[in-house]
Amino acid sequence: MGEAKRRKEALGEKYGKEKTILPWVPITKRQADQFVKWSTRGAWAGIGLLVAVWLTVRVIGPGFGWWTVN
């Protein structure tokens, strides 16, 4: 008997299903990894947007006469 057959008999109906993070949370490990991936991308996009706004206000704005610092 092969390992896969033993595992299938031992797990029963759970065989082939993804494991959840915690038994009472219906989120799979793959979904958690995807959330981390997308939230990391969103954080970097926010950092880039923050830098762009800061450059506009601090560098480009005074060149046009906006918000001059005396």
Distance bins in CASP14 RR format, pairs under 12 A and 6 or more apart:
PFRMAT RR
TARGET T0000
AUTHOR 0000-0000-0000
RMODE 2
METHOD distances of the structure
MODEL  1
1 7 0 0 0 0 0 1 0 0 0 0 0
1 8 0 0 0 0 0 1 0 0 0 0 0
1 9 0 0 0 0 1 0 0 0 0 0 0
1 10 0 0 0 0 0 1 0 0 0 0 0
2 8 0 0 0 0 1 0 0 0 0 0 0
2 9 0 0 0 0 0 1 0 0 0 0 0
3 9 0 0 0 0 0 1 0 0 0 0 0
3 10 0 0 0 0 0 1 0 0 0 0 0
4 10 0 0 0 0 0 1 0 0 0 0 0
4 11 0 0 0 0 0 1 0 0 0 0 0
4 15 0 0 0 0 1 0 0 0 0 0 0
4 16 0 0 0 0 0 1 0 0 0 0 0
5 11 0 0 0 0 0 1 0 0 0 0 0
5 12 0 0 0 0 0 1 0 0 0 0 0
5 15 0 0 0 0 0 1 0 0 0 0 0
6 12 0 0 0 0 0 1 0 0 0 0 0
6 15 0 0 0 0 0 1 0 0 0 0 0
7 14 0 0 0 0 0 1 0 0 0 0 0
7 15 1 0 0 1 0 0 0 0 0 0 0
7 16 0 0 0 0 1 0 0 0 0 0 0
8 14 0 0 0 0 1 0 0 0 0 0 0
8 15 1 0 1 0 0 0 0 0 0 0 0
8 16 0 0 0 0 1 0 0 0 0 0 0
8 17 0 0 0 0 0 1 0 0 0 0 0
9 15 0 0 0 0 1 0 0 0 0 0 0
11 17 0 0 0 0 1 0 0 0 0 0 0
11 19 0 0 0 0 0 1 0 0 0 0 0
14 20 0 0 0 0 0 1 0 0 0 0 0
14 23 0 0 0 0 0 1 0 0 0 0 0
16 28 0 0 0 0 0 1 0 0 0 0 0
17 26 0 0 0 0 0 1 0 0 0 0 0
17 28 0 0 0 0 1 0 0 0 0 0 0
17 29 0 0 0 0 0 1 0 0 0 0 0
17 30 0 0 0 0 0 1 0 0 0 0 0
18 26 0 0 0 0 0 1 0 0 0 0 0
18 27 0 0 0 0 1 0 0 0 0 0 0
18 28 1 0 1 0 0 0 0 0 0 0 0
18 29 1 0 0 1 0 0 0 0 0 0 0
18 30 1 0 0 1 0 0 0 0 0 0 0
18 31 0 0 0 0 1 0 0 0 0 0 0
18 32 0 0 0 0 0 1 0 0 0 0 0
18 33 0 0 0 0 0 1 0 0 0 0 0
19 25 0 0 0 0 0 1 0 0 0 0 0
19 26 0 0 0 0 0 1 0 0 0 0 0
19 27 0 0 0 0 0 1 0 0 0 0 0
19 28 1 0 0 1 0 0 0 0 0 0 0
19 29 1 0 0 1 0 0 0 0 0 0 0
19 30 0 0 0 0 1 0 0 0 0 0 0
19 31 0 0 0 0 0 1 0 0 0 0 0
19 32 0 0 0 0 0 1 0 0 0 0 0
20 26 1 0 0 1 0 0 0 0 0 0 0
20 27 1 0 0 1 0 0 0 0 0 0 0
20 28 1 0 1 0 0 0 0 0 0 0 0
20 29 1 0 0 1 0 0 0 0 0 0 0
20 30 0 0 0 0 0 1 0 0 0 0 0
20 31 0 0 0 0 1 0 0 0 0 0 0
20 32 0 0 0 0 1 0 0 0 0 0 0
21 27 1 0 1 0 0 0 0 0 0 0 0
21 28 1 0 0 1 0 0 0 0 0 0 0
21 29 1 0 0 1 0 0 0 0 0 0 0
21 30 0 0 0 0 0 1 0 0 0 0 0
21 31 0 0 0 0 1 0 0 0 0 0 0
21 32 1 0 1 0 0 0 0 0 0 0 0
21 33 0 0 0 0 0 1 0 0 0 0 0
21 35 0 0 0 0 0 1 0 0 0 0 0
21 36 0 0 0 0 0 1 0 0 0 0 0
22 28 0 0 0 0 0 1 0 0 0 0 0
22 29 0 0 0 0 0 1 0 0 0 0 0
22 32 0 0 0 0 0 1 0 0 0 0 0
25 31 0 0 0 0 0 1 0 0 0 0 0
25 32 0 0 0 0 1 0 0 0 0 0 0
26 32 0 0 0 0 0 1 0 0 0 0 0
27 33 0 0 0 0 0 1 0 0 0 0 0
27 34 0 0 0 0 0 1 0 0 0 0 0
27 35 0 0 0 0 1 0 0 0 0 0 0
27 36 0 0 0 0 0 1 0 0 0 0 0
28 34 0 0 0 0 1 0 0 0 0 0 0
28 35 0 0 0 0 0 1 0 0 0 0 0
29 35 0 0 0 0 0 1 0 0 0 0 0
29 36 0 0 0 0 0 1 0 0 0 0 0
30 36 0 0 0 0 0 1 0 0 0 0 0
30 37 0 0 0 0 0 1 0 0 0 0 0
31 37 0 0 0 0 0 1 0 0 0 0 0
31 38 0 0 0 0 0 1 0 0 0 0 0
32 38 0 0 0 0 0 1 0 0 0 0 0
32 39 0 0 0 0 0 1 0 0 0 0 0
33 39 0 0 0 0 0 1 0 0 0 0 0
33 40 0 0 0 0 0 1 0 0 0 0 0
34 40 0 0 0 0 0 1 0 0 0 0 0
34 41 0 0 0 0 0 1 0 0 0 0 0
35 41 0 0 0 0 0 1 0 0 0 0 0
35 42 0 0 0 0 0 1 0 0 0 0 0
36 42 0 0 0 0 0 1 0 0 0 0 0
36 43 0 0 0 0 0 1 0 0 0 0 0
37 43 0 0 0 0 0 1 0 0 0 0 0
37 44 0 0 0 0 0 1 0 0 0 0 0
38 44 0 0 0 0 0 1 0 0 0 0 0
38 45 0 0 0 0 0 1 0 0 0 0 0
39 45 0 0 0 0 0 1 0 0 0 0 0
39 46 0 0 0 0 0 1 0 0 0 0 0
40 46 0 0 0 0 0 1 0 0 0 0 0
40 47 0 0 0 0 0 1 0 0 0 0 0
41 47 0 0 0 0 0 1 0 0 0 0 0
41 48 0 0 0 0 0 1 0 0 0 0 0
42 48 0 0 0 0 1 0 0 0 0 0 0
42 49 0 0 0 0 1 0 0 0 0 0 0
42 50 0 0 0 0 0 1 0 0 0 0 0
43 49 0 0 0 0 0 1 0 0 0 0 0
43 50 0 0 0 0 0 1 0 0 0 0 0
44 50 0 0 0 0 0 1 0 0 0 0 0
44 51 0 0 0 0 0 1 0 0 0 0 0
45 51 0 0 0 0 0 1 0 0 0 0 0
45 52 0 0 0 0 0 1 0 0 0 0 0
46 52 0 0 0 0 1 0 0 0 0 0 0
46 53 0 0 0 0 1 0 0 0 0 0 0
46 54 0 0 0 0 0 1 0 0 0 0 0
47 53 0 0 0 0 0 1 0 0 0 0 0
47 54 0 0 0 0 0 1 0 0 0 0 0
48 54 0 0 0 0 1 0 0 0 0 0 0
48 55 0 0 0 0 1 0 0 0 0 0 0
49 55 0 0 0 0 0 1 0 0 0 0 0
49 56 0 0 0 0 0 1 0 0 0 0 0
50 56 0 0 0 0 0 1 0 0 0 0 0
50 57 0 0 0 0 0 1 0 0 0 0 0
50 58 0 0 0 0 0 1 0 0 0 0 0
51 57 0 0 0 0 0 1 0 0 0 0 0
51 58 0 0 0 0 0 1 0 0 0 0 0
51 59 0 0 0 0 0 1 0 0 0 0 0
52 58 0 0 0 0 0 1 0 0 0 0 0
52 59 0 0 0 0 0 1 0 0 0 0 0
52 60 0 0 0 0 0 1 0 0 0 0 0
53 59 0 0 0 0 0 1 0 0 0 0 0
53 60 0 0 0 0 0 1 0 0 0 0 0
53 61 0 0 0 0 0 1 0 0 0 0 0
54 60 0 0 0 0 0 1 0 0 0 0 0
54 61 0 0 0 0 0 1 0 0 0 0 0
55 61 0 0 0 0 1 0 0 0 0 0 0
55 62 0 0 0 0 0 1 0 0 0 0 0
56 62 0 0 0 0 0 1 0 0 0 0 0
56 63 0 0 0 0 0 1 0 0 0 0 0
56 64 0 0 0 0 0 1 0 0 0 0 0
56 66 0 0 0 0 1 0 0 0 0 0 0
56 67 0 0 0 0 0 1 0 0 0 0 0
57 63 0 0 0 0 0 1 0 0 0 0 0
57 64 0 0 0 0 0 1 0 0 0 0 0
57 65 0 0 0 0 0 1 0 0 0 0 0
57 66 0 0 0 0 1 0 0 0 0 0 0
57 67 1 0 0 1 0 0 0 0 0 0 0
57 68 0 0 0 0 0 1 0 0 0 0 0
57 69 0 0 0 0 0 1 0 0 0 0 0
58 66 0 0 0 0 0 1 0 0 0 0 0
58 67 0 0 0 0 1 0 0 0 0 0 0
58 68 0 0 0 0 0 1 0 0 0 0 0
58 69 0 0 0 0 1 0 0 0 0 0 0
59 66 0 0 0 0 0 1 0 0 0 0 0
59 67 0 0 0 0 0 1 0 0 0 0 0
59 69 0 0 0 0 0 1 0 0 0 0 0
60 66 0 0 0 0 1 0 0 0 0 0 0
60 67 0 0 0 0 0 1 0 0 0 0 0
61 67 1 0 0 1 0 0 0 0 0 0 0
61 68 0 0 0 0 1 0 0 0 0 0 0
61 69 0 0 0 0 0 1 0 0 0 0 0
62 68 1 0 1 0 0 0 0 0 0 0 0
62 69 1 0 0 1 0 0 0 0 0 0 0
62 70 0 0 0 0 0 1 0 0 0 0 0
63 69 0 0 0 0 0 1 0 0 0 0 0
END
